[in-house]
Amino acid sequence: MGLETVETIMGIAMVLIGIVSLSLVVKAKGKLQEAGELKNILGRCVYVIIFLTAYSIWHVIREILHLKKTYGVIVEFPEYVLISLAYIMIYKTAKTLYNTANIFENLNK
């Protein structure tokens, strides 16, 4: 089994993990009755999972169809956009978690 095959298998596995993760987070979010910080954080996690899964889907398609050889490095651009959006959402989520932790810390004083 060559490295390309291993990369494709791993990429497909990541897509499947992303889809299952998205399903679980959406179900968890739906179980929360009231809007609140946890629901807000789960909503942001949905976007992170969507961006990461879309990145994996694009990467697998690009590798299977050898798009980089056909069209050049321009086909990597969507990957950079998707991973950048994921990191932006991770940052926003981390900031929300930090602010929420500060609120709880102040309540316990």
C-alpha positions as CSV (number, residue, x, y, z in Angstrom):
1,M,0.0,0.0,0.0
2,G,1.5,3.3,-1.1
3,L,1.6,6.6,0.8
4,E,-1.1,8.1,-1.5
5,T,-3.4,5.2,-0.6
6,V,-2.7,5.7,3.1
7,E,-3.3,9.5,2.8
8,T,-6.6,8.8,1.0
9,I,-7.8,6.3,3.6
10,M,-6.9,8.7,6.4
11,G,-8.6,11.6,4.6
12,I,-11.8,9.6,4.2
13,A,-11.6,8.6,7.9
14,M,-11.3,12.2,8.9
15,V,-14.3,13.1,6.8
16,L,-16.3,10.4,8.5
17,I,-15.2,11.5,11.9
18,G,-16.2,15.1,11.0
19,I,-19.6,14.0,9.9
20,V,-20.2,12.0,13.1
21,S,-18.9,14.8,15.2
22,L,-21.1,17.3,13.5
23,S,-24.1,15.1,14.1
24,L,-23.3,14.7,17.8
25,V,-22.8,18.4,18.4
26,V,-26.0,19.3,16.5
27,K,-28.0,16.7,18.6
28,A,-26.4,18.0,21.8
29,K,-27.3,21.6,20.9
30,G,-30.8,20.6,20.1
31,K,-31.3,19.1,23.6
32,L,-30.6,22.4,25.2
33,Q,-33.8,24.3,25.8
34,E,-32.6,27.7,26.6
35,A,-30.2,29.9,24.8
36,G,-27.1,30.4,26.8
37,E,-23.3,30.2,26.8
38,L,-23.2,26.5,26.3
39,K,-25.5,26.6,23.3
40,N,-23.5,29.5,21.9
41,I,-20.3,27.5,22.3
42,L,-21.8,24.5,20.6
43,G,-23.0,26.6,17.8
44,R,-19.5,27.8,17.2
45,C,-18.2,24.2,17.4
46,V,-20.6,23.4,14.6
47,Y,-18.9,25.9,12.3
48,V,-15.4,24.6,13.3
49,I,-16.5,21.1,12.5
50,I,-18.0,22.2,9.2
51,F,-14.9,24.0,8.1
52,L,-12.6,21.2,9.1
53,T,-14.8,18.6,7.4
54,A,-15.0,20.7,4.3
55,Y,-11.2,21.1,4.3
56,S,-10.9,17.3,4.5
57,I,-13.4,16.7,1.8
58,W,-11.6,19.1,-0.5
59,H,-8.2,17.7,0.3
60,V,-9.3,14.1,-0.4
61,I,-11.0,15.1,-3.7
62,R,-7.9,17.1,-4.7
63,E,-5.6,14.1,-4.0
64,I,-7.8,11.5,-5.6
65,L,-8.3,13.5,-8.8
66,H,-4.7,14.8,-8.8
67,L,-6.0,18.3,-9.2
68,K,-2.8,19.9,-8.1
69,K,-0.9,18.3,-11.0
70,T,-3.7,19.4,-13.4
71,Y,-4.4,22.9,-12.3
72,G,-1.3,23.8,-10.2
73,V,-1.1,25.2,-6.6
74,I,-4.2,27.3,-7.0
75,V,-6.3,24.3,-6.0
76,E,-4.8,24.5,-2.5
77,F,-6.3,28.0,-2.0
78,P,-9.7,26.6,-0.7
79,E,-7.8,24.6,1.9
80,Y,-6.1,27.7,3.2
81,V,-9.4,29.5,3.4
82,L,-11.2,26.7,5.1
83,I,-8.5,26.1,7.7
84,S,-8.2,29.8,8.3
85,L,-11.9,30.0,9.0
86,A,-11.7,27.1,11.3
87,Y,-8.9,28.7,13.3
88,I,-10.8,32.0,13.5
89,M,-13.8,30.1,14.9
90,I,-11.6,28.2,17.4
91,Y,-10.2,31.6,18.6
92,K,-13.7,33.0,19.0
93,T,-14.8,29.9,20.9
94,A,-11.7,30.0,23.1
95,K,-12.4,33.7,23.8
96,T,-16.0,32.9,24.8
97,L,-14.9,30.1,27.0
98,Y,-12.3,32.3,28.7
99,N,-14.9,35.1,29.3
100,T,-17.4,32.6,30.6
101,A,-14.8,31.2,33.0
102,N,-14.1,34.7,34.3
103,I,-17.8,35.2,35.0
104,F,-17.9,32.0,37.0
105,E,-14.7,32.8,38.8
106,N,-16.1,36.2,39.8
107,L,-19.3,34.5,41.0
108,N,-17.4,32.2,43.3
109,K,-15.5,35.0,45.0
